[in-house]
Each structure stands twice: as C-alpha cells, then as structure tokens.
Amino acid sequence: MGKIISLVNQKGGVGKTTTSINLSASLAHLGKKVLLIDLDPQGNATTGVGINKGDIIKSVYDVMTGNCMGQDAIIRTKFHNLYLLPSTINLAGVDIELMEKSMEQHNTEQSFSKNIQLKKGIQPIKDLFDFIIIDCPPSLGLITTNALTASDSVIIPVQCEFFALEGITQLLNTIMLAQKNLNPNLDIEGVLLTMLDSRAILCLEVVEDIRRFFKERVYNTIIPRLVKIAEAPSHGTPIIQYDPKHRGTIAYLNLAKEVIERNGNTKRTN
C-alpha cells in the first residue's frame, strides 16, 4: 500500500517545494515508484521536474473540483519512476469554489465535504505507488486541509534560522485539528532541518533547539544551504540529475533512505 506524505509549513522559503521535488526524485532513484502532487498554485514543483505548464490539459485543480479523477491528470516525467499530478494557476481559486459548492449543497441538503475532495480524487490510485509526496502551499487554508485529510503523515521542513520555531505551534494545532475532525490516523512523519549554513553559530544553536523540541521526530539528515540545490529546479531537474555527485544530492538521497527506513522499506505489490 502506498504512503501519502504531505510537506507542510505555512511559512514560505523553508525549502518545502525544493524538498518535495528532490525527495520524490531520490525515492524514485532508489527504486520506489513515486507520485509528486503539486498542490501549490504557483506550480513550482511542476516546472521543477521539467513540465511545461502550457502543455497541461488536466491538473490537480480538475481533480479537486471533481472534473476528473487523479489517474486522468497524472503525467509521466522524464525521470525514471517519477510521476506528477501538476498544478496550474487555476488552483488559486479552488478555495472559493469549494466553499461555494459546499454552501450550495448545504442549502439543498445534499452531501458535500469541501475537505475531502483531494482524497476522493487520489484514493483509487494510492496503491499504484510506493510513495505519494504532496507539496503544499505556504498557508493553512482549504488546500492544505485537503492535503492533511488525504495524507497518512506530514513532513515539516524547518529552516535553520532564528525564527525557525515561530508559527510551528499554529501548524501543530492545525495538524491536531485535522487529526481530531478529519483524519484520525494522520501522523507527523518527521521534521526536516533545511538551509543549514554550518559556518553560522546561530544556525547550529537553532538545530539544537529544534532537536530538543521535536526529539526523535527530527531526521538525522540536514539539508545544507547550497547554490546548486536552489539552481536545479530552474533547469527543470532535481539535484540528483543536475549534479549526481553534489553534496545536495547526497543529502537528499540520505533523507530518502531515512524515509524508506522509517516506513519499513516496504515495496508496492502489483
């Protein structure tokens, strides 16, 4: 059975999309069949794996609005074992559409839940993949709620900076609300430290603070702040393809190995 993992943090610039792309590509490189879901209206994960938005016919927007099922919108990327459910700018208005539809259905006493539309769309394809990685937008709105409802667990990327823990309480409260009201099986998969500048003493102090706060949930792997990691998506490729021997490649491969290990190294059965 496939594992659905959302990368969530309402703060922007913490490496969420970069990690979604590179973790997905690294898992695929290690022999796992992976679906990357771009749930951010900016669509950076889509372009980050080399997909031209102009070529997209159906997207995650169509899945969430009920115009198609997940399998109808999946694109096979040029990278082995890596598939994409793409995003377009249309997704920016999906919150309002789902709210309006929920109100309409409520007035007619028909059943509609605005929080489970993504789950409904991808549940039939869950077992086709070893891992489904969801790149969430930098907000805690209805799109992210749909991701939390559809997911088995979340990875929280946390930047190694002074204000790293600011807003984490709000995020954890959102996760707990999702557990209570929508998805009782939702778990925190792990906390990932990103953008480490090992030369800065403050960064190392932040690492210790986060490890004290989250304890064993923190991954051993720390993603360093490196130019090539930021550069690779602009070329439509994960770091593992952009520079296979780069330090960033090694870091994301180590992260992928930790994710596999925490999930018992299970393999999808056809």
C-alpha positions as CSV (number, residue, x, y, z in Angstrom):
1,M,0.0,0.0,0.0
2,G,1.3,3.4,-0.9
3,K,2.2,6.0,1.7
4,I,0.9,9.6,1.2
5,I,3.1,12.2,2.8
6,S,2.5,16.0,2.7
7,L,5.2,18.6,3.1
8,V,3.6,21.3,5.2
9,N,4.7,24.6,6.7
10,Q,2.7,27.9,6.4
11,K,6.0,29.8,6.3
12,G,7.4,30.4,2.8
13,G,11.0,30.0,1.9
14,V,11.7,26.9,4.1
15,G,12.6,24.6,1.3
16,K,9.2,22.9,1.0
17,T,9.0,22.7,-2.8
18,T,12.7,22.1,-3.2
19,T,12.4,19.2,-0.8
20,S,9.2,17.8,-2.4
21,I,11.0,17.7,-5.8
22,N,14.3,16.3,-4.5
23,L,12.8,13.8,-2.0
24,S,10.5,12.5,-4.7
25,A,13.3,12.1,-7.2
26,S,15.6,10.5,-4.7
27,L,13.0,7.9,-3.7
28,A,12.4,7.2,-7.4
29,H,16.2,6.8,-7.9
30,L,16.2,4.3,-5.0
31,G,13.7,2.1,-6.9
32,K,10.4,3.4,-5.5
33,K,7.5,4.4,-7.7
34,V,6.6,7.9,-6.7
35,L,3.8,10.4,-7.5
36,L,4.6,14.0,-6.8
37,I,1.4,16.1,-6.3
38,D,1.9,19.9,-6.8
39,L,-0.7,21.5,-4.6
40,D,0.7,25.0,-4.8
41,P,-1.0,27.4,-7.3
42,Q,2.4,28.8,-8.1
43,G,3.2,25.4,-9.7
44,N,6.9,25.5,-8.9
45,A,7.1,21.7,-8.4
46,T,5.6,21.2,-11.8
47,T,8.2,23.3,-13.6
48,G,10.9,21.9,-11.2
49,V,10.5,18.5,-12.8
50,G,10.6,19.8,-16.3
51,I,6.9,20.0,-17.2
52,N,5.8,22.9,-19.4
53,K,2.5,24.4,-17.9
54,G,1.3,25.2,-21.4
55,D,1.2,21.5,-22.2
56,I,-1.0,20.6,-19.2
57,I,-4.5,19.5,-20.1
58,K,-5.8,18.4,-16.7
59,S,-4.4,19.3,-13.3
60,V,-4.9,18.9,-9.6
61,Y,-7.4,21.7,-9.9
62,D,-9.6,19.4,-12.1
63,V,-9.3,16.6,-9.5
64,M,-10.3,18.8,-6.6
65,T,-13.3,20.3,-8.4
66,G,-14.5,16.9,-9.5
67,N,-13.9,17.3,-13.2
68,C,-11.7,14.3,-13.3
69,M,-10.1,11.6,-11.2
70,G,-6.4,11.6,-10.2
71,Q,-5.4,9.0,-12.8
72,D,-6.7,11.2,-15.6
73,A,-4.4,14.1,-14.7
74,I,-1.1,12.2,-14.0
75,I,1.9,13.0,-16.2
76,R,4.9,10.7,-16.5
77,T,8.0,12.8,-16.1
78,K,11.3,12.1,-18.0
79,F,12.8,10.8,-14.7
80,H,12.5,7.0,-14.1
81,N,9.8,6.0,-11.6
82,L,8.7,9.6,-11.1
83,Y,5.2,10.8,-11.9
84,L,3.5,14.2,-11.4
85,L,0.0,15.4,-10.7
86,P,0.6,19.0,-11.9
87,S,-0.7,22.4,-10.8
88,T,-1.7,25.5,-12.7
89,I,-2.7,29.0,-11.6
90,N,-6.4,27.8,-11.7
91,L,-5.8,26.2,-8.3
92,A,-5.6,29.7,-6.8
93,G,-9.4,29.9,-6.9
94,V,-10.2,26.5,-5.7
95,D,-10.8,27.5,-2.0
96,I,-13.7,29.8,-3.1
97,E,-15.1,27.2,-5.5
98,L,-15.2,24.5,-2.8
99,M,-16.7,26.9,-0.3
100,E,-19.4,28.0,-2.7
101,K,-20.2,24.4,-3.7
102,S,-20.3,23.4,0.0
103,M,-22.9,26.2,0.7
104,E,-25.0,25.3,-2.3
105,Q,-25.1,21.6,-1.3
106,H,-25.9,22.5,2.3
107,N,-28.8,24.6,1.1
108,T,-30.2,21.7,-0.9
109,E,-29.4,19.2,1.9
110,Q,-27.1,17.2,-0.4
111,S,-23.8,15.7,0.9
112,F,-20.6,17.5,0.0
113,S,-17.4,17.9,2.0
114,K,-15.0,20.6,0.9
115,N,-12.2,19.0,2.9
116,I,-12.1,15.5,1.2
117,Q,-12.0,16.4,-2.5
118,L,-8.3,15.6,-3.0
119,K,-8.7,12.3,-1.0
120,K,-11.6,11.3,-3.2
121,G,-9.6,12.0,-6.3
122,I,-6.4,10.2,-5.4
123,Q,-7.6,7.3,-3.2
124,P,-8.2,4.9,-6.1
125,I,-4.5,5.4,-7.3
126,K,-2.9,5.2,-3.9
127,D,-1.8,1.6,-4.2
128,L,-0.2,2.2,-7.6
129,F,2.7,4.0,-5.9
130,D,5.1,3.3,-3.1
131,F,5.1,7.0,-2.1
132,I,2.8,10.0,-2.9
133,I,4.5,13.2,-2.0
134,I,2.3,16.4,-1.7
135,D,3.9,19.8,-2.0
136,C,1.5,22.1,0.0
137,P,1.2,25.9,-0.4
138,P,2.7,28.3,2.2
139,S,-0.7,28.7,4.0
140,L,-3.0,26.7,6.3
141,G,-6.1,27.2,4.1
142,L,-8.5,24.8,2.5
143,I,-6.0,23.4,0.0
144,T,-3.7,22.4,2.9
145,T,-6.6,21.0,4.8
146,N,-7.4,18.8,1.8
147,A,-3.8,17.6,1.8
148,L,-3.9,16.7,5.5
149,T,-7.2,14.8,5.1
150,A,-5.7,12.8,2.2
151,S,-2.3,12.1,3.8
152,D,-1.0,9.3,6.1
153,S,1.6,11.7,7.5
154,V,3.4,15.0,7.2
155,I,7.0,16.1,6.9
156,I,7.6,19.6,8.4
157,P,10.6,21.4,6.8
158,V,12.1,23.9,9.2
159,Q,14.7,26.4,8.1
160,C,17.8,26.7,10.3
161,E,17.2,30.4,11.3
162,F,16.5,32.4,14.3
163,F,12.7,32.4,13.8
164,A,12.5,28.7,12.9
165,L,10.0,27.8,15.6
166,E,7.8,30.8,15.1
167,G,4.5,29.7,13.8
168,I,5.2,26.0,14.5
169,T,2.6,26.0,17.3
170,Q,-0.1,27.2,14.9
171,L,1.0,24.5,12.4
172,L,0.9,21.8,15.1
173,N,-2.6,23.0,16.2
174,T,-3.8,22.7,12.6
175,I,-2.4,19.2,12.3
176,M,-4.1,18.2,15.6
177,L,-7.5,19.7,14.4
178,A,-7.2,17.6,11.2
179,Q,-6.5,14.6,13.3
180,K,-9.5,15.3,15.6
181,N,-12.0,16.2,12.9
182,L,-11.0,14.8,9.5
183,N,-8.2,12.3,9.7
184,P,-7.6,10.5,13.0
185,N,-4.7,8.4,11.5
186,L,-2.6,11.4,10.4
187,D,0.9,11.3,11.9
188,I,4.0,13.5,11.9
189,E,6.4,11.6,9.7
190,G,9.3,13.7,10.6
191,V,10.8,17.2,10.9
192,L,13.4,18.2,8.4
193,L,16.1,20.8,9.0
194,T,16.8,22.8,5.9
195,M,19.1,25.5,4.6
196,L,21.9,25.0,7.1
197,D,24.9,27.3,7.0
198,S,27.3,25.3,9.1
199,R,29.6,28.3,9.4
200,A,27.0,30.2,11.4
201,I,26.9,29.5,15.1
202,L,23.3,30.7,15.3
203,C,22.3,28.0,12.8
204,L,23.9,25.3,14.9
205,E,22.1,26.6,18.0
206,V,18.8,26.5,16.1
207,V,19.5,22.9,15.2
208,E,19.9,22.0,18.9
209,D,16.7,23.9,19.8
210,I,14.6,22.1,17.2
211,R,16.1,18.7,18.2
212,R,15.1,19.4,21.8
213,F,11.6,20.4,20.8
214,F,10.8,17.6,18.4
215,K,13.2,14.9,19.8
216,E,13.3,11.7,17.7
217,R,11.0,13.0,15.1
218,V,13.8,15.1,13.6
219,Y,15.6,13.5,10.7
220,N,19.4,12.9,11.1
221,T,19.8,14.3,7.6
222,I,20.1,18.1,7.4
223,I,19.8,19.8,4.1
224,P,22.6,22.4,3.6
225,R,22.2,25.8,2.1
226,L,23.9,25.4,-1.3
227,V,23.5,27.3,-4.6
228,K,23.1,24.3,-6.8
229,I,20.1,23.0,-4.8
230,A,18.3,26.2,-5.4
231,E,19.6,26.3,-9.0
232,A,18.5,22.9,-10.2
233,P,14.6,23.4,-10.3
234,S,15.1,26.4,-12.5
235,H,16.6,24.0,-15.1
236,G,13.6,21.7,-14.7
237,T,15.5,19.0,-13.0
238,P,16.1,17.6,-9.5
239,I,19.6,18.0,-8.0
240,I,20.2,14.2,-8.4
241,Q,20.1,14.7,-12.2
242,Y,21.6,18.2,-12.3
243,D,24.7,17.1,-10.4
244,P,24.7,13.5,-9.3
245,K,27.8,13.8,-7.1
246,H,26.9,17.1,-5.4
247,R,26.7,17.4,-1.6
248,G,23.0,18.3,-2.1
249,T,22.4,15.1,-4.0
250,I,24.0,13.1,-1.2
251,A,21.9,14.9,1.4
252,Y,18.6,14.2,-0.3
253,L,19.5,10.6,-1.0
254,N,20.2,10.2,2.7
255,L,16.9,11.7,3.5
256,A,15.1,9.4,1.1
257,K,16.8,6.4,2.8
258,E,15.6,7.6,6.2
259,V,12.1,7.9,4.9
260,I,12.2,4.4,3.5
261,E,13.7,3.0,6.7
262,R,11.0,4.7,8.8
263,N,8.4,3.0,6.6
264,G,9.9,-0.4,6.9
265,N,11.4,-0.5,3.4
266,T,8.0,-1.8,2.1
267,K,7.6,-2.3,-1.6
268,R,4.4,-1.9,-3.6
269,T,2.9,-5.0,-4.9
270,N,1.3,-5.1,-8.3
